[in-house]
Amino acid sequence: MAAARPARLPRGVRIMNRIELSVAIAALALVTAQDLAAKPARYDIDPDHLSVGFLVDHVGYAKVLGMFRAGSGSYVFDEQTGALSSVRIEIDTASVFTNHRKRDDHLKSADFLNSAEFPKMTFTADGARRTGDRTFVIDGQLEILGRRNPVTLQATWNKSGEHAMGGGLFSAKPYAMGVSARGSFKRSAWGMRYGADNGWVGDTVELIIEIEAKRE
């Protein structure tokens, strides 16, 4: 004798069950996303979306705009509290670019960055002071030519969310964060004095930093 088939639920009940299941899945995904955003998370800076620029006065007439074309870094950030830690950005000094080959070669020489002996310059920080909803002051250490000196950055947290574009670290459209930072320092504090005393090359270096980073 064949076993009796289980009673088939009415179509309306089946539809309601599916709706309830879909709502439960969506709610679980939302709770998971909120839980992730509420905890400190590591962010890896996308090298393709890291811009480190600088401005330096030239004989008082105008400022030379340059940049470093290679770098990497990471940091830990808690979106809920705004706590920032474990900041580390490494820049390849030989990647300096000012759109003038002879000047770029001079910047790589021992008069300035001495890229042959010191291929990296590094910024590190262990924390930040929150000054607004999305603004921070980051007191860190900048290492150039083997010397470390304090440098302060004024940072703005621009945006966080699922990245809308692919490419680089963003091929899977992960959760990403964008940051802009500005700061300045006197290069002579690192022993980089070429042209500073006679005013040919400004001592003050203005920093322009733009970052897009992927949350791990």
C-alpha positions in Angstrom: 0.0 0.0 0.0 1.5 3.4 -1.1 2.3 5.9 1.7 0.0 8.8 1.8 1.3 12.1 0.4 1.6 15.0 2.8 -1.1 17.5 2.4 -0.2 20.4 0.0 -0.4 23.8 1.6 -2.7 26.3 -0.1 -1.0 28.5 -2.6 -1.6 31.6 -0.5 0.2 30.1 2.5 3.1 29.0 0.3 3.5 32.6 -1.0 3.4 34.0 2.6 6.0 31.5 3.7 8.3 32.6 0.9 7.8 36.3 1.7 8.5 35.6 5.4 11.7 33.7 4.4 12.8 36.5 2.1 12.2 39.1 4.8 14.2 37.0 7.4 17.1 36.7 5.0 17.1 40.4 4.3 17.0 41.2 8.0 19.8 38.9 8.7 21.9 40.5 6.0 21.2 43.9 7.4 22.0 42.9 10.9 25.3 41.3 9.7 26.3 44.4 7.8 25.5 46.7 10.8 27.4 44.4 13.1 30.5 44.5 10.8 30.3 48.3 10.5 30.1 48.6 14.3 33.4 46.8 15.0 37.0 47.9 14.4 38.0 46.6 11.0 41.2 46.6 9.0 41.3 48.6 5.7 43.8 47.9 3.0 44.6 51.0 0.8 44.1 50.3 -2.9 47.5 51.3 -4.6 45.5 52.3 -7.7 43.5 54.8 -5.7 46.2 56.2 -3.5 47.3 59.7 -4.4 50.2 61.3 -2.5 50.9 64.8 -3.8 53.0 67.7 -2.6 53.6 71.4 -3.2 56.9 73.1 -2.7 57.8 76.8 -3.4 60.2 77.6 -6.2 62.2 80.8 -5.8 59.1 82.5 -4.5 57.5 82.7 -8.0 55.2 79.7 -7.8 54.9 76.2 -6.3 55.9 73.0 -8.0 53.3 70.3 -7.8 54.6 66.8 -7.6 53.4 63.3 -6.6 54.6 59.8 -5.7 53.2 57.2 -8.1 53.7 54.1 -6.0 52.7 53.3 -2.4 50.6 51.1 -0.2 49.2 51.0 3.3 46.5 49.9 5.8 44.8 51.1 9.0 42.2 49.9 11.5 39.0 52.0 11.9 35.8 51.7 13.9 32.9 53.4 12.2 30.7 53.6 15.3 33.2 55.2 17.6 35.6 56.9 15.1 38.6 55.1 16.7 41.6 54.9 14.3 44.7 52.9 14.9 47.5 50.9 13.3 48.0 53.5 10.4 50.9 52.7 8.1 51.5 54.2 4.7 54.6 53.3 2.7 55.7 55.4 -0.3 58.3 54.4 -2.9 60.6 57.4 -3.0 61.9 56.5 -6.5 58.3 57.0 -7.8 58.5 60.8 -7.3 57.2 62.6 -10.4 57.0 66.4 -11.2 56.6 66.1 -15.0 60.3 67.1 -15.5 62.8 64.2 -15.8 65.9 66.1 -14.8 64.2 67.5 -11.7 62.8 64.1 -10.8 66.3 62.6 -11.0 67.6 65.4 -8.8 64.8 64.7 -6.2 65.9 61.0 -6.1 69.5 62.0 -5.5 71.3 62.4 -2.2 70.4 66.1 -2.2 66.8 65.2 -1.5 65.2 61.8 -1.1 68.4 59.6 -1.6 66.2 56.9 -3.1 69.1 54.5 -3.6 69.8 54.3 0.1 66.3 55.0 1.4 63.8 53.5 -1.0 60.8 54.0 1.3 59.3 56.9 3.3 56.7 55.8 5.9 53.9 57.5 7.8 52.6 55.7 10.9 50.1 56.7 13.6 48.5 54.9 16.5 45.4 57.1 16.9 43.4 60.2 16.0 41.4 63.0 17.6 37.9 63.3 16.2 37.0 66.9 15.7 33.7 66.6 13.9 31.3 64.0 12.5 33.7 63.1 9.8 36.8 65.1 10.5 39.9 64.0 12.4 43.4 65.2 13.5 46.0 62.4 13.0 49.2 62.9 14.9 51.8 60.6 13.4 55.4 60.0 12.6 57.0 60.5 9.2 60.2 58.6 8.4 62.4 60.0 5.6 66.1 59.4 5.1 66.1 57.1 8.2 64.9 59.9 10.5 61.5 60.1 12.2 59.7 63.3 13.1 56.1 64.2 14.1 53.7 65.2 11.3 50.0 66.1 11.8 47.4 65.4 9.2 43.9 67.0 8.9 41.7 64.2 7.6 38.2 64.0 6.3 36.2 60.7 6.2 34.4 61.2 2.8 32.3 58.1 2.4 31.9 54.4 3.3 29.8 51.8 1.6 29.7 49.2 -1.1 32.1 50.4 -3.8 30.2 51.1 -7.0 33.1 50.3 -9.4 35.4 47.4 -10.0 39.1 47.3 -10.6 42.1 47.1 -8.3 41.1 45.9 -4.9 37.5 46.6 -5.9 36.8 43.8 -8.4 34.1 42.3 -6.2 32.5 45.7 -5.2 33.4 45.3 -1.5 32.8 47.6 1.4 35.2 50.6 1.0 36.1 53.9 2.6 37.4 57.1 1.2 39.6 59.6 3.0 41.2 63.0 2.2 44.1 64.3 4.3 46.2 67.4 4.3 49.3 68.4 6.2 52.7 70.1 6.0 56.2 69.7 7.3 59.7 71.4 7.0 62.0 69.1 5.1 65.1 70.5 6.8 64.0 68.7 10.0 65.0 65.5 8.2 68.3 67.0 7.1 67.1 67.8 3.6 68.5 71.3 3.2 69.3 71.6 -0.5 68.2 75.0 -1.7 66.4 75.9 1.5 68.9 78.4 3.0 69.1 80.5 -0.2 65.3 80.3 -0.9 65.7 78.5 -4.2 63.6 75.6 -3.0 61.0 76.0 -0.2 61.6 74.3 3.1 57.8 73.8 3.7 56.3 70.8 2.0 52.5 70.8 1.7 50.9 67.3 1.6 47.9 66.3 -0.4 46.7 62.7 0.3 43.6 60.9 -1.2 42.8 57.4 -0.3 40.3 54.6 -1.2 40.6 51.5 1.0 38.9 48.1 1.2 37.6 46.7 4.4 38.8 43.2 5.2 
